[in-house]
C-alpha cells in the first residue's frame, strides 16, 4: 500500500500536466505584412538554432518577413554579449549602463552567427527583441514555489525577481516587442532538484509572470524552449489560433540532446522548436500590433533655424498635478525661470536653447537645442527651480526626442541636495535611428543617474529625488547637431506619461550663463558576476558665485 499511494499521486500529477494550457490570443498567425527588424540575444545554443544546417530558425524567420540580426559572445558595449545569464538581464535592461547597451542593441543590423538572410535591411531600429539564457541557467537552486527575492545567484527566487524587474523597463517601451525564450534543459541537473525548479520557473513565466504583475501591455511574450526540448510530446505551439503549452511527460531530454555530455539541443530538437516558435511569434506580433504605437511623420529634408515665438498668457504648469515637467505649451514650469543655455565661452562652443514651433512631427512647440561643442568643452540647456522639488513618488524621467543625426552624445543631468552644496548626477544617451526617422520615447530610471566624476562619491546612484534643484540636457564632448525635446515628465511603473500633441508654442528671452570646470567622464561598467559559458559540461551646472570667471550668455524660455 505504501508504494501504491506515491504511484497514484504521480499518475494524478501526470494527468494534470497532460491537458493543454490554451490562451486565446486571436486568430491571426500571418507573418507581418512588411519587413520587420528583429534582433536575437543568444550564445552557442541560439547560434545552432539559427543556422541553416541545424535549426533553420534564421531562414524561417526571414521567410516570415523578419529581417534577423543577432548578438553573440564579444558583442556590444563593454562586451555585454558575453553576459546572458538570468542575473545579467538587469545589466542589459535595468542598470545605469543600460541606455548605451540598448541603443546599440536597437541599432544592430549585423550577423554574429551563420544563417541565410534573403531580405534587404529596411532601415530603422529593431522592433522585436528575442533574448535567451543558455542551458546552465536551468540549474536553479531553491524550491519550485519560492517567491521572488533580490539576489545574483541562480535560484528560483532570484530568477523571478529579475524577470519582475524587467517588466519595469518593458512597460516604458510599448513600441518594442520583447520575447523571452526560456533556457534549454540540461541532461544531468545540479544541484539536486534543479529539474523541478527549472520546470516550475519556466511554467511560472508562461502562465503566471505577467498576470501576477498585472502587466497591462501586449509587448511581452514567452516561448518555453525548455518544455519543447524535454520530450517529444511536450509542446509550446499554436493550435487553431490558440497557444498550447502542453506538458505530457515530466522530463526526458534524451530525444533532443546532441550527444552524451553535450547539453546543446540536437538538430531534431532545434527543428521542432523552429516549427513551433515561428507561428507563435507571428501571433505575438499580430496581437502586439493591434495596440502598438504608430510611427510619426518623417522630418522634412531641411530644418530651418528655430524661430522665437510669442507665448500666450497662461498659468505655469503644476508638475505635481500633471506629471509633466514641461510640455512647452507656453509658460515656464512652476517655481522656475524656464530653460537657459550655458556654455564654455573660453572655447568656440555654441548652443541655442529655446522653445520653437518648427519641430518635425509636431503641430506646435517643442524645445529645440542646436549645439556645436568644441573639443574639451561643454554646454547645457538647464531648468533650475526656485525651491527644491519632491519627485520621490516617481521612478524616473521620461521625454520624447527627435534628432537630425544618429550617434550624438547627450547627457541628462539632475541637480539635487542642499542648494549650498549641490550634487550633480548624469545619465548618458546616444541618439538612435528611431529618433532620426521620427520621435522616440526615452525613459530614464533614477538608478541610471550617477554622481559625476569631479564630485565626491563619484559614481554613486541618485537617491535624492525628494530634493531636486533642477535638470539639464547637456553635452560634454566634441559634438555637433540638433535635437528637439518634448513632453518632459515624471513616470512610475503604473503611470507612464504619454502626452497629447501640444497646442500652443512657448517663448524665448535673454538670461545669464555660467559654466563648470571639467567635463564628466562616464565610468566604465563592470559585470558583477562572471558569465556561465554554454559549453559541454551632463555636465555640472555651477551657479552664482561658485566660479571666479563667469561669462553669461543665455536664451531662456520664461512665462
C-alpha positions as CSV (number, residue, x, y, z in Angstrom):
1,X,0.0,0.0,0.0
2,X,2.9,2.4,0.8
3,X,4.2,2.0,-2.8
4,X,0.7,2.3,-4.4
5,X,-0.1,5.8,-3.0
6,X,3.0,7.5,-4.4
7,X,2.3,5.9,-7.8
8,X,-1.3,7.1,-7.7
9,X,0.0,10.6,-6.9
10,X,2.4,10.6,-9.8
11,X,-0.4,9.4,-12.2
12,X,-2.6,12.2,-10.9
13,X,0.1,14.8,-11.4
14,X,0.9,13.5,-14.9
15,X,-2.7,13.6,-15.9
16,X,-2.9,17.2,-14.7
17,X,0.1,18.1,-16.9
18,X,-1.3,16.2,-19.9
19,X,-4.0,18.7,-20.5
20,X,-3.1,21.6,-22.8
21,X,-3.0,25.1,-21.3
22,X,-4.5,27.3,-24.0
23,X,-4.6,31.0,-24.1
24,X,-6.8,32.8,-26.6
25,X,-4.8,35.4,-28.4
26,X,-6.8,36.0,-31.6
27,X,-6.8,34.0,-34.8
28,X,-4.0,35.6,-36.9
29,X,-0.8,33.6,-37.4
30,X,0.0,35.6,-40.5
31,X,3.5,37.0,-40.9
32,X,4.0,40.7,-40.8
33,X,2.7,42.5,-43.9
34,X,6.0,44.3,-44.3
35,X,9.6,43.6,-43.3
36,X,10.1,43.8,-39.5
37,X,13.6,44.2,-37.9
38,X,14.3,41.6,-35.2
39,X,17.4,41.0,-33.0
40,X,18.2,37.8,-31.1
41,X,20.4,37.9,-28.0
42,X,22.0,34.5,-27.5
43,X,25.1,32.3,-27.3
44,X,26.0,29.0,-28.9
45,X,22.6,27.3,-28.5
46,X,21.0,30.2,-30.3
47,X,23.7,30.1,-32.9
48,X,22.9,26.5,-33.6
49,X,19.1,27.2,-33.7
50,X,19.6,30.0,-36.2
51,X,21.9,28.0,-38.5
52,X,20.6,26.8,-41.8
53,X,22.0,23.3,-41.4
54,X,20.8,22.9,-37.9
55,X,17.6,24.5,-36.6
56,X,17.0,26.8,-39.6
57,X,15.4,29.5,-37.4
58,X,17.2,32.4,-39.2
59,X,15.9,31.3,-42.6
60,X,12.4,30.5,-41.3
61,X,12.1,34.0,-39.7
62,X,13.2,35.6,-43.0
63,X,10.6,33.6,-44.8
64,X,8.1,35.2,-42.4
65,X,9.2,38.8,-43.2
66,X,11.6,39.2,-40.2
67,X,15.0,40.8,-41.0
68,X,17.1,39.0,-38.5
69,X,20.2,40.3,-36.7
70,X,21.8,38.8,-33.6
71,X,24.4,39.2,-30.8
72,X,26.8,36.7,-29.6
73,X,30.0,36.4,-27.5
74,X,32.0,39.6,-27.5
75,X,29.2,41.8,-28.8
76,X,28.4,45.3,-27.7
77,X,29.4,47.9,-25.2
78,X,31.8,46.5,-22.6
79,X,31.4,43.1,-24.2
80,X,27.9,42.7,-22.8
81,X,27.3,40.0,-25.3
82,X,29.3,37.7,-23.1
83,X,26.8,38.0,-20.3
84,X,23.4,36.5,-20.9
85,X,22.7,34.6,-17.7
86,X,19.5,35.4,-15.9
87,X,21.0,37.9,-13.5
88,X,22.8,39.7,-16.4
89,X,19.4,40.8,-17.9
90,X,19.3,43.6,-15.3
91,X,22.6,44.9,-16.8
92,X,21.0,44.9,-20.2
93,X,17.7,46.5,-19.3
94,X,17.7,48.0,-15.7
95,X,21.1,49.5,-14.8
96,X,22.9,52.8,-15.4
97,X,24.7,51.3,-18.4
98,X,21.5,50.0,-20.0
99,X,20.7,53.0,-22.2
100,X,24.1,52.7,-24.0
101,X,23.6,48.9,-24.4
102,X,20.0,49.2,-25.6
103,X,20.9,51.9,-28.1
104,X,23.5,49.6,-29.6
105,X,21.0,46.6,-29.5
106,X,18.2,48.5,-31.2
107,X,20.6,49.8,-33.9
108,X,22.2,46.4,-34.5
109,X,21.9,45.2,-38.1
110,X,24.7,42.7,-38.3
111,X,25.1,38.9,-38.2
112,X,27.1,37.2,-35.5
113,X,26.0,33.7,-36.5
114,X,25.9,31.8,-39.8
115,X,22.4,31.9,-41.3
116,X,20.9,33.0,-44.6
117,X,19.4,36.4,-44.9
118,X,17.5,36.9,-48.1
119,X,15.7,40.1,-47.1
120,X,17.1,43.6,-47.5
121,X,17.6,45.7,-44.4
122,X,14.6,48.0,-44.2
123,X,16.4,50.5,-42.1
124,X,15.5,51.9,-38.7
125,X,15.7,50.2,-35.3
126,X,14.9,46.6,-34.4
127,X,11.3,46.3,-33.4
128,X,11.3,42.8,-32.0
129,X,13.8,41.6,-29.3
130,X,14.3,37.9,-28.6
131,X,16.5,37.1,-25.6
132,X,17.6,33.7,-24.2
133,X,19.9,32.4,-21.5
134,X,21.9,29.3,-22.1
135,X,21.4,25.8,-20.6
136,X,23.5,26.3,-17.4
137,X,20.7,28.6,-16.3
138,X,18.4,25.6,-15.9
139,X,20.5,24.5,-12.9
140,X,18.4,26.6,-10.5
141,X,18.6,26.0,-6.8
142,X,16.0,26.7,-4.2
143,X,12.5,25.3,-4.3
144,X,9.8,25.3,-7.0
145,X,7.4,27.6,-5.1
146,X,9.9,30.2,-3.9
147,X,8.7,33.8,-4.1
148,X,10.8,36.5,-5.8
149,X,13.8,37.8,-3.9
150,X,16.6,40.1,-5.0
151,X,20.0,38.5,-5.5
152,X,22.5,37.5,-8.1
153,X,22.5,33.7,-7.6
154,X,20.9,31.2,-9.9
155,X,17.9,30.4,-7.7
156,X,14.2,30.3,-8.4
157,X,13.6,33.3,-6.1
158,X,16.4,35.4,-7.7
159,X,15.2,34.5,-11.3
160,X,11.7,35.6,-10.5
161,X,13.0,38.9,-9.1
162,X,15.0,39.5,-12.3
163,X,12.1,39.0,-14.6
164,X,9.7,41.1,-12.4
165,X,12.3,43.9,-12.7
166,X,12.4,43.6,-16.5
167,X,8.8,44.5,-16.7
168,X,9.6,47.9,-15.2
169,X,11.6,48.7,-18.3
170,X,9.4,46.8,-20.8
171,X,6.4,48.9,-19.7
172,X,8.2,52.0,-20.8
173,X,8.7,50.7,-24.4
174,X,5.3,49.7,-25.7
175,X,6.9,50.4,-29.2
176,X,9.1,47.2,-28.9
177,X,8.0,43.6,-28.7
178,X,10.1,41.6,-26.2
179,X,10.0,37.8,-26.4
180,X,11.6,35.7,-23.6
181,X,12.9,32.4,-24.7
182,X,13.4,30.1,-21.7
183,X,16.8,28.4,-21.2
184,X,17.1,24.8,-22.6
185,X,17.3,21.8,-20.3
186,X,20.4,20.0,-19.1
187,X,20.8,16.2,-19.1
188,X,22.1,16.0,-15.6
189,X,20.7,18.8,-13.4
190,X,22.7,20.1,-10.5
191,X,22.0,20.7,-7.7
192,X,19.5,18.0,-6.7
193,X,16.0,19.2,-7.6
194,X,17.2,21.6,-10.2
195,X,15.0,19.9,-12.8
196,X,11.8,20.5,-10.8
197,X,12.9,24.1,-10.1
198,X,13.6,24.8,-13.9
199,X,10.2,23.3,-14.8
200,X,8.4,25.3,-12.1
201,X,10.2,28.6,-13.0
202,X,9.6,28.3,-16.8
203,X,5.9,27.3,-16.3
204,X,5.6,30.4,-14.0
205,X,7.0,32.6,-16.8
206,X,4.4,31.2,-19.3
207,X,1.4,31.2,-17.1
208,X,1.8,33.5,-14.1
209,X,4.6,36.1,-14.6
210,X,2.6,38.7,-16.4
211,X,-0.6,38.1,-14.5
212,X,1.0,38.3,-11.1
213,X,2.4,41.7,-12.1
214,X,-0.8,42.9,-13.6
215,X,1.2,43.7,-16.7
216,X,-1.1,45.7,-19.0
217,X,0.6,45.7,-22.4
218,X,0.8,43.2,-25.2
219,X,4.5,43.8,-25.9
220,X,5.9,41.0,-23.7
221,X,5.6,37.3,-24.6
222,X,7.3,33.9,-23.6
223,X,8.3,30.9,-25.6
224,X,9.0,27.8,-23.5
225,X,12.1,26.4,-25.3
226,X,12.8,24.3,-22.2
227,X,9.5,22.5,-22.4
228,X,9.7,21.8,-26.2
229,X,13.1,20.1,-25.7
230,X,12.1,18.0,-22.6
231,X,10.1,15.3,-24.5
232,X,8.7,14.6,-28.0
233,X,5.1,15.1,-26.6
234,X,5.8,18.3,-24.8
235,X,4.9,21.4,-26.8
236,X,4.6,25.2,-26.8
237,X,2.8,25.9,-30.1
238,X,-0.3,27.4,-31.8
239,X,-3.2,25.1,-32.4
240,X,-6.3,26.6,-34.1
241,X,-5.3,30.1,-33.2
242,X,-4.7,29.3,-29.6
243,X,-1.4,28.9,-27.7
244,X,-1.0,25.4,-26.3
245,X,1.5,24.8,-23.5
246,X,1.5,21.0,-23.2
247,X,3.5,19.0,-20.6
248,X,2.7,15.4,-21.4
249,X,5.7,13.9,-19.6
250,X,7.7,15.2,-16.8
251,X,11.1,15.3,-18.3
252,X,13.1,13.3,-20.8
253,X,15.9,15.1,-22.7
254,X,17.3,12.1,-24.5
255,X,15.4,12.7,-27.7
256,X,16.9,16.2,-28.1
257,X,20.4,16.0,-26.7
258,X,23.3,16.4,-29.2
259,X,25.5,13.8,-27.6
260,X,26.3,12.3,-24.2
261,X,27.9,15.1,-22.1
262,X,26.8,17.8,-24.5
263,X,23.7,19.8,-23.4
264,X,23.3,21.7,-26.7
265,X,20.0,20.8,-28.3
266,X,20.2,18.4,-31.2
267,X,19.2,19.3,-34.8
268,X,15.9,17.5,-34.3
269,X,15.2,19.5,-31.2
270,X,16.0,22.8,-32.8
271,X,13.9,21.9,-35.9
272,X,11.0,21.1,-33.6
273,X,11.4,24.4,-31.8
274,X,11.5,26.4,-35.1
275,X,8.3,24.7,-36.3
276,X,6.5,25.6,-33.0
277,X,8.1,29.1,-32.4
278,X,7.6,30.9,-35.7
279,X,3.8,30.7,-35.8
280,X,3.8,31.7,-32.2
281,X,6.0,34.7,-32.9
282,X,3.6,35.8,-35.7
283,X,0.7,35.5,-33.2
284,X,2.6,37.6,-30.6
285,X,3.4,40.1,-33.3
286,X,-0.1,40.5,-34.6
287,X,-1.5,40.8,-31.1
288,X,1.1,43.5,-30.2
289,X,0.5,45.4,-33.5
290,X,-3.2,45.8,-32.6
291,X,-2.2,48.4,-30.0
292,X,1.4,49.3,-30.8
293,X,2.3,53.0,-31.1
294,X,2.2,54.2,-34.7
295,X,5.2,55.8,-36.3
296,X,5.2,59.6,-36.5
297,X,5.6,61.7,-39.7
298,X,9.1,61.8,-41.3
299,X,11.0,65.1,-40.9
300,X,11.3,67.5,-43.8
301,X,14.5,67.5,-45.9
302,X,15.7,70.8,-44.5
303,X,15.1,72.2,-41.0
304,X,15.2,76.0,-40.6
305,X,16.8,77.7,-37.5
306,X,14.4,78.0,-34.5
307,X,12.0,80.9,-34.5
308,X,11.3,82.5,-31.2
309,X,7.5,82.6,-30.8
310,X,5.3,84.7,-28.6
311,X,3.7,82.7,-25.8
312,X,0.1,83.4,-24.8
313,X,-0.5,84.3,-21.2
314,X,-1.0,81.0,-19.4
315,X,-0.5,79.9,-15.8
316,X,2.6,78.0,-15.1
317,X,2.2,74.2,-15.2
318,X,1.9,72.4,-11.9
319,X,4.3,69.4,-12.1
320,X,2.8,67.5,-9.1
321,X,-0.7,67.7,-10.6
322,X,0.1,66.9,-14.2
323,X,3.1,64.6,-14.0
324,X,4.8,66.8,-16.7
325,X,7.8,69.0,-16.0
326,X,7.4,70.9,-19.3
327,X,5.2,70.4,-22.4
328,X,6.4,73.7,-23.9
329,X,2.9,74.9,-24.4
330,X,3.5,78.4,-23.1
331,X,4.9,79.5,-19.7
332,X,7.8,78.1,-17.7
333,X,7.3,75.3,-15.2
334,X,6.1,76.4,-11.8
335,X,8.8,77.9,-9.5
336,X,11.4,78.2,-12.3
337,X,12.7,80.8,-14.7
338,X,12.5,78.4,-17.7
339,X,15.2,76.7,-19.8
340,X,18.5,78.5,-20.1
341,X,21.5,77.8,-22.2
342,X,25.0,77.8,-20.6
343,X,28.3,77.2,-22.4
344,X,32.1,77.4,-22.2
345,X,32.9,80.8,-23.7
346,X,36.6,80.1,-23.5
347,X,36.2,77.7,-26.4
348,X,34.5,78.0,-29.8
349,X,31.4,76.3,-28.4
350,X,27.9,77.4,-29.3
351,X,24.4,76.4,-28.1
352,X,20.9,77.8,-28.6
353,X,18.1,76.6,-26.4
354,X,14.6,77.8,-27.0
355,X,11.0,76.7,-27.5
356,X,10.3,76.5,-31.2
357,X,7.4,75.7,-33.4
358,X,9.4,74.0,-36.2
359,X,9.6,70.6,-34.5
360,X,9.2,67.8,-37.2
361,X,6.1,65.7,-36.5
362,X,4.7,68.2,-34.0
363,X,1.9,70.6,-34.6
364,X,3.2,73.2,-32.2
365,X,6.2,73.9,-29.9
366,X,9.0,71.7,-28.6
367,X,12.3,72.6,-27.0
368,X,14.9,72.9,-29.8
369,X,18.6,72.6,-28.9
370,X,21.3,73.5,-31.6
371,X,24.8,72.9,-30.4
372,X,28.4,72.9,-31.7
373,X,30.7,71.7,-28.9
374,X,34.5,72.1,-29.3
375,X,37.0,69.5,-28.1
376,X,37.5,69.6,-24.3
377,X,34.4,71.9,-23.9
378,X,30.8,71.7,-22.7
379,X,27.3,73.2,-22.9
380,X,24.0,72.7,-21.2
381,X,20.3,73.6,-21.6
382,X,19.2,73.7,-17.9
383,X,16.0,74.2,-16.0
384,X,16.6,75.3,-12.3
385,X,13.8,75.6,-9.7
386,X,13.4,78.4,-7.3
387,X,12.6,75.9,-4.5
388,X,13.5,72.2,-4.2
389,X,11.1,69.8,-5.9
390,X,9.9,66.5,-4.5
391,X,9.9,63.9,-7.3
392,X,10.2,60.9,-4.9
393,X,6.8,59.4,-5.9
394,X,8.2,58.9,-9.5
395,X,10.6,56.3,-10.7
396,X,12.4,58.5,-13.2
397,X,12.3,61.0,-16.1
398,X,10.6,60.5,-19.4
399,X,10.6,62.6,-22.6
400,X,10.2,62.4,-26.3
401,X,13.1,63.2,-28.6
402,X,13.8,63.8,-32.3
403,X,17.4,64.3,-33.7
404,X,18.9,65.2,-37.0
405,X,21.8,62.8,-36.6
406,X,22.5,59.4,-35.2
407,X,25.2,58.9,-32.6
408,X,25.0,62.3,-30.9
409,X,26.1,62.1,-27.3
410,X,23.6,63.7,-24.9
411,X,23.8,64.0,-21.1
412,X,20.7,64.2,-19.0
413,X,21.6,65.8,-15.7
414,X,19.9,66.1,-12.3
415,X,20.9,68.6,-9.6
416,X,19.9,67.8,-6.1
417,X,20.6,68.0,-2.4
418,X,21.5,71.1,-0.4
419,X,21.5,74.3,-2.5
420,X,24.7,75.4,-0.8
421,X,26.4,72.1,-1.7
422,X,24.6,71.0,-4.9
423,X,25.1,67.4,-6.1
424,X,25.2,66.6,-9.8
425,X,24.1,63.3,-11.4
426,X,24.4,62.2,-15.0
427,X,23.0,59.7,-17.4
428,X,24.4,59.4,-21.0
429,X,22.4,58.8,-24.1
430,X,23.2,58.3,-27.8
431,X,20.7,59.4,-30.4
432,X,19.4,56.5,-32.5
433,X,17.9,55.8,-36.0
434,X,14.4,55.9,-34.5
435,X,15.0,59.4,-33.2
436,X,16.2,60.5,-36.7
437,X,13.3,58.8,-38.5
438,X,10.7,60.3,-36.1
439,X,10.1,60.8,-32.4
440,X,11.1,58.2,-29.8
441,X,10.2,57.9,-26.2
442,X,13.2,58.0,-23.8
443,X,12.8,56.7,-20.3
444,X,15.5,57.0,-17.5
445,X,15.1,55.4,-14.1
446,X,16.6,57.2,-11.1
447,X,19.1,54.4,-10.8
448,X,20.6,55.2,-14.2
449,X,21.8,58.6,-12.9
450,X,25.3,58.5,-11.3
451,X,27.2,61.2,-9.4
452,X,29.6,63.0,-11.7
453,X,33.3,62.2,-11.6
454,X,34.6,65.5,-10.4
455,X,32.4,65.5,-7.2
456,X,32.9,63.4,-4.1
457,X,31.2,59.9,-4.1
458,X,31.7,59.8,-7.9
459,X,29.6,57.1,-9.5
460,X,27.1,56.9,-6.6
461,X,23.5,56.4,-7.7
462,X,20.9,59.2,-7.5
463,X,18.9,58.9,-4.3
464,X,17.7,62.4,-3.6
465,X,14.5,62.6,-5.7
466,X,12.9,64.5,-2.8
467,X,15.4,67.4,-3.1
468,X,15.6,68.2,-6.9
469,X,17.2,71.5,-7.6
470,X,17.0,71.3,-11.4
471,X,17.8,69.2,-14.5
472,X,19.5,69.8,-17.8
473,X,20.2,68.4,-21.3
474,X,24.0,68.8,-21.8
475,X,27.0,67.9,-24.0
476,X,30.5,67.2,-22.7
477,X,32.4,66.0,-25.7
478,X,33.1,67.3,-29.3
479,X,29.7,67.0,-30.7
480,X,27.6,69.0,-33.2
481,X,23.9,68.7,-34.1
482,X,20.3,69.5,-33.4
483,X,17.7,67.8,-31.2
484,X,14.2,68.5,-30.2
485,X,12.7,67.5,-26.8
486,X,9.1,67.5,-25.9
487,X,6.7,66.3,-23.1
488,X,9.4,66.1,-20.4
489,X,7.8,64.4,-17.4
490,X,7.9,62.0,-14.5
491,X,6.8,58.5,-14.6
492,X,6.4,55.4,-12.5
493,X,5.6,51.8,-13.4
494,X,1.9,52.3,-13.1
495,X,1.6,55.7,-14.9
496,X,3.8,56.0,-17.9
497,X,3.3,59.6,-19.2
498,X,2.4,59.8,-22.9
499,X,1.3,63.3,-23.8
500,X,-1.0,64.5,-26.5
501,X,0.5,66.8,-29.1
502,X,0.9,70.3,-27.6
503,X,-1.3,73.1,-28.9
504,X,0.5,76.3,-28.1
505,X,4.1,77.4,-28.6
506,X,6.4,78.9,-25.9
507,X,8.6,82.0,-25.8
508,X,12.4,82.8,-25.9
509,X,14.1,85.6,-23.9
510,X,17.6,86.5,-22.7
511,X,19.2,85.2,-19.5
512,X,22.7,84.6,-18.0
513,X,25.2,81.8,-18.3
514,X,27.8,80.1,-16.2
515,X,30.0,77.0,-16.7
516,X,31.8,74.2,-14.9
517,X,35.5,73.5,-14.8
518,X,35.5,69.9,-16.0
519,X,33.9,67.6,-18.5
520,X,32.3,64.5,-16.9
521,X,33.6,61.0,-17.9
522,X,31.1,58.1,-17.9
523,X,32.5,55.4,-15.6
524,X,33.1,52.1,-17.3
525,X,30.7,49.4,-16.2
526,X,31.9,46.0,-14.9
527,X,29.9,42.8,-14.7
528,X,29.0,41.9,-11.1
529,X,29.4,38.1,-11.7
530,X,31.3,36.0,-14.3
531,X,29.1,34.6,-17.1
532,X,28.2,30.9,-17.4
533,X,29.5,29.5,-20.7
534,X,27.4,27.4,-23.0
535,X,30.0,24.7,-23.0
536,X,29.6,20.9,-22.9
537,X,29.7,20.2,-19.4
538,X,26.0,66.1,-18.4
539,X,27.9,68.1,-17.2
540,X,27.7,70.1,-14.0
541,X,25.9,73.4,-13.9
542,X,27.8,75.7,-11.5
543,X,25.6,78.7,-10.4
544,X,26.1,82.0,-8.7
545,X,29.4,82.6,-7.1
546,X,30.9,79.1,-7.5
547,X,33.4,80.1,-10.2
548,X,35.5,83.2,-10.3
549,X,35.2,83.6,-14.1
550,X,31.6,83.9,-15.1
551,X,30.5,84.8,-18.6
552,X,26.8,85.0,-19.2
553,X,25.2,84.1,-22.5
554,X,21.8,82.6,-22.3
555,X,18.5,82.0,-24.0
556,X,15.6,81.3,-21.7
557,X,12.0,80.3,-22.1
558,X,10.1,82.3,-19.5
559,X,6.5,83.0,-18.7
